[in-house]
Amino acid sequence: MRKLVLGLLGATALIVGSSANATETVTQIDSTFLNLFGSSDFGANVAGQTSIADTFNFTLNTDDAADAEVSSISFRTTDIDFTSIYFDVNDLAHRFHQTGFDPDTETWEIESIFLGAGPHTLYVNGDVVGSSHNGSYVGNLNIAAVPEPATWAMMLIGFGAMGLALRRRRQVRAALQLPA
């Protein structure tokens, strides 16, 4: 279902959207929508280019766990082959990995990365292949609040209390079964 929605968004963007003539595009992801609802879509149309180097900026209000997915929209004569997608810095912890391969839709995703409060940047790089050098891609960024340390402490105390209760129950049962 997610791929169908991403495909429809990309097709709509190709039909309605304007063509980008520059090889590098800087775009804002709607930070208000992202912080309010925990999810935001992004993407780009590519026309007459052989490569892309797109940048998407956004700001988080709180420390959050994030996951994201980026998919190319593949048509008969156009396609985008991603070379790298990453958050903020191109290191192992911030890099996307490829999960869907050509000739169908190429998909890259990242799961459970920590992003602190403040400004962030998502970089999308790739090659535009095909006779027309046109293409399109769409993505989805999701965030979820990271639990506070007090929440983790309460959870660990709860697990400990459950463990003690189970241990006591076994000791009482064993004492009742001893022969007199």
Secondary structure as a PSIPRED ss2 file (coil, helix, strand):
# PSIPRED VFORMAT (PSIPRED V4.0)

   1 M C   1.000  0.000  0.000
   2 R H   0.000  1.000  0.000
   3 K H   0.000  1.000  0.000
   4 L H   0.000  1.000  0.000
   5 V H   0.000  1.000  0.000
   6 L H   0.000  1.000  0.000
   7 G H   0.000  1.000  0.000
   8 L H   0.000  1.000  0.000
   9 L H   0.000  1.000  0.000
  10 G H   0.000  1.000  0.000
  11 A H   0.000  1.000  0.000
  12 T H   0.000  1.000  0.000
  13 A H   0.000  1.000  0.000
  14 L H   0.000  1.000  0.000
  15 I H   0.000  1.000  0.000
  16 V H   0.000  1.000  0.000
  17 G C   1.000  0.000  0.000
  18 S C   1.000  0.000  0.000
  19 S C   1.000  0.000  0.000
  20 A C   1.000  0.000  0.000
  21 N C   1.000  0.000  0.000
  22 A C   1.000  0.000  0.000
  23 T C   1.000  0.000  0.000
  24 E E   0.000  0.000  1.000
  25 T E   0.000  0.000  1.000
  26 V E   0.000  0.000  1.000
  27 T E   0.000  0.000  1.000
  28 Q E   0.000  0.000  1.000
  29 I C   1.000  0.000  0.000
  30 D C   1.000  0.000  0.000
  31 S H   0.000  1.000  0.000
  32 T H   0.000  1.000  0.000
  33 F H   0.000  1.000  0.000
  34 L H   0.000  1.000  0.000
  35 N H   0.000  1.000  0.000
  36 L H   0.000  1.000  0.000
  37 F H   0.000  1.000  0.000
  38 G C   1.000  0.000  0.000
  39 S E   0.000  0.000  1.000
  40 S E   0.000  0.000  1.000
  41 D E   0.000  0.000  1.000
  42 F E   0.000  0.000  1.000
  43 G E   0.000  0.000  1.000
  44 A E   0.000  0.000  1.000
  45 N E   0.000  0.000  1.000
  46 V E   0.000  0.000  1.000
  47 A E   0.000  0.000  1.000
  48 G C   1.000  0.000  0.000
  49 Q C   1.000  0.000  0.000
  50 T C   1.000  0.000  0.000
  51 S E   0.000  0.000  1.000
  52 I E   0.000  0.000  1.000
  53 A E   0.000  0.000  1.000
  54 D E   0.000  0.000  1.000
  55 T E   0.000  0.000  1.000
  56 F E   0.000  0.000  1.000
  57 N E   0.000  0.000  1.000
  58 F E   0.000  0.000  1.000
  59 T E   0.000  0.000  1.000
  60 L E   0.000  0.000  1.000
  61 N C   1.000  0.000  0.000
  62 T C   1.000  0.000  0.000
  63 D C   1.000  0.000  0.000
  64 D E   0.000  0.000  1.000
  65 A E   0.000  0.000  1.000
  66 A E   0.000  0.000  1.000
  67 D E   0.000  0.000  1.000
  68 A E   0.000  0.000  1.000
  69 E E   0.000  0.000  1.000
  70 V E   0.000  0.000  1.000
  71 S E   0.000  0.000  1.000
  72 S E   0.000  0.000  1.000
  73 I E   0.000  0.000  1.000
  74 S C   1.000  0.000  0.000
  75 F C   1.000  0.000  0.000
  76 R C   1.000  0.000  0.000
  77 T C   1.000  0.000  0.000
  78 T C   1.000  0.000  0.000
  79 D E   0.000  0.000  1.000
  80 I E   0.000  0.000  1.000
  81 D E   0.000  0.000  1.000
  82 F E   0.000  0.000  1.000
  83 T E   0.000  0.000  1.000
  84 S E   0.000  0.000  1.000
  85 I E   0.000  0.000  1.000
  86 Y E   0.000  0.000  1.000
  87 F E   0.000  0.000  1.000
  88 D C   1.000  0.000  0.000
  89 V C   1.000  0.000  0.000
  90 N C   1.000  0.000  0.000
  91 D C   1.000  0.000  0.000
  92 L H   0.000  1.000  0.000
  93 A H   0.000  1.000  0.000
  94 H H   0.000  1.000  0.000
  95 R E   0.000  0.000  1.000
  96 F C   1.000  0.000  0.000
  97 H E   0.000  0.000  1.000
  98 Q E   0.000  0.000  1.000
  99 T E   0.000  0.000  1.000
 100 G E   0.000  0.000  1.000
 101 F C   1.000  0.000  0.000
 102 D C   1.000  0.000  0.000
 103 P C   1.000  0.000  0.000
 104 D C   1.000  0.000  0.000
 105 T C   1.000  0.000  0.000
 106 E C   1.000  0.000  0.000
 107 T E   0.000  0.000  1.000
 108 W E   0.000  0.000  1.000
 109 E E   0.000  0.000  1.000
 110 I E   0.000  0.000  1.000
 111 E E   0.000  0.000  1.000
 112 S E   0.000  0.000  1.000
 113 I E   0.000  0.000  1.000
 114 F E   0.000  0.000  1.000
 115 L E   0.000  0.000  1.000
 116 G C   1.000  0.000  0.000
 117 A C   1.000  0.000  0.000
 118 G E   0.000  0.000  1.000
 119 P E   0.000  0.000  1.000
 120 H E   0.000  0.000  1.000
 121 T E   0.000  0.000  1.000
 122 L E   0.000  0.000  1.000
 123 Y E   0.000  0.000  1.000
 124 V E   0.000  0.000  1.000
 125 N E   0.000  0.000  1.000
 126 G E   0.000  0.000  1.000
 127 D E   0.000  0.000  1.000
 128 V E   0.000  0.000  1.000
 129 V E   0.000  0.000  1.000
 130 G C   1.000  0.000  0.000
 131 S C   1.000  0.000  0.000
 132 S C   1.000  0.000  0.000
 133 H C   1.000  0.000  0.000
 134 N E   0.000  0.000  1.000
 135 G E   0.000  0.000  1.000
 136 S E   0.000  0.000  1.000
 137 Y E   0.000  0.000  1.000
 138 V E   0.000  0.000  1.000
 139 G E   0.000  0.000  1.000
 140 N E   0.000  0.000  1.000
 141 L E   0.000  0.000  1.000
 142 N E   0.000  0.000  1.000
 143 I E   0.000  0.000  1.000
 144 A E   0.000  0.000  1.000
 145 A E   0.000  0.000  1.000
 146 V C   1.000  0.000  0.000
 147 P C   1.000  0.000  0.000
 148 E C   1.000  0.000  0.000
 149 P H   0.000  1.000  0.000
 150 A H   0.000  1.000  0.000
 151 T H   0.000  1.000  0.000
 152 W H   0.000  1.000  0.000
 153 A H   0.000  1.000  0.000
 154 M H   0.000  1.000  0.000
 155 M H   0.000  1.000  0.000
 156 L H   0.000  1.000  0.000
 157 I H   0.000  1.000  0.000
 158 G H   0.000  1.000  0.000
 159 F H   0.000  1.000  0.000
 160 G H   0.000  1.000  0.000
 161 A H   0.000  1.000  0.000
 162 M H   0.000  1.000  0.000
 163 G H   0.000  1.000  0.000
 164 L H   0.000  1.000  0.000
 165 A H   0.000  1.000  0.000
 166 L H   0.000  1.000  0.000
 167 R H   0.000  1.000  0.000
 168 R H   0.000  1.000  0.000
 169 R H   0.000  1.000  0.000
 170 R H   0.000  1.000  0.000
 171 Q H   0.000  1.000  0.000
 172 V H   0.000  1.000  0.000
 173 R H   0.000  1.000  0.000
 174 A H   0.000  1.000  0.000
 175 A H   0.000  1.000  0.000
 176 L H   0.000  1.000  0.000
 177 Q C   1.000  0.000  0.000
 178 L C   1.000  0.000  0.000
 179 P C   1.000  0.000  0.000
 180 A C   1.000  0.000  0.000
